[in-house]
Amino acid sequence: MTRSIVRFVDHTIRRAPEGGVTFEAFCVAHECGEESGPQEAQEAAQDWCLRHTGKTGHDLFRRVFTDHARVSRAE
């Protein structure tokens, strides 16, 4: 018979700045599906929304902000 010992170990999760942040915008107008693609600057994704609205009249977007996180064992 094999016995296992399981113990709880605290971990922390923190933003990992070296991973950067990306900004994306997705047009959610009926059957549009266009998107800004990942951008390094929030202003670039916002500018894409403004241009897209100017060309199409679409005015509703889903915005996604992505960062990276690192999990470490607490000491």
N, C-alpha and C positions, 0 to 999 in steps of 0.2 A: 504494500500500500504506500502510495506517495502522498506526502503532505505538503501543502503550500502555505506560505505565510504571506499575507497581503497586508500592506500598511498604507495608510493615507499619507501622501506627501504634498505639502502646499506648493503651489506654483503661482507665478504672477504673469500677467500679460501686459505688455506695453507697446506703444507705437514704436516702430523701428524707422527712424528718420532716413536712414541710408537707403531704404526701399523706395522712397519718394511717394508722391501722391499723383494720381491721375484723375482727370475730370472728363466726364462724358455726358452728352445730352442725346436723348432719343425723342423723335417726334412721335406723339401718340395720337395724332389725327387719324381718323378712320382710314385704314388701308394704306398709310403712307410708308412707315417703316424706315425712313431715312434717319441717319445718326451722324453725330459729329466725329465719331472715332475717338480713341483715347488722346487726351491733350495734357500737356504738362502744366499749363496755366489755366486757371479757372476762367480768365477773361476770354481765352480762345474758344472754349466751349460756349460761353455766353454769346460771343460774337457770331458763332455759327447759328445759334437760335435766332438771333436778330435778322441775319441774312436770310435764313430759311423762311421766317415769317414774312419778310419783305417779298420774297419770290412766290410764296404759296398761299399766304394768308393763314397758314396753320399757326395756332397760338398756344398749344398745350404741349409741354415737354416733360419727360422724366429725366431728372438729373441724378447722376451717380458719381459719388466721390469715393475713391478707393485708396486705402493706405495699406501699409504692411505692419504686421505685429510680430513680436518675438515673445515666446513663452520660455520662462526660465524657472528652474527649481528654486524655491525660496530657501535661504540658508538658515 
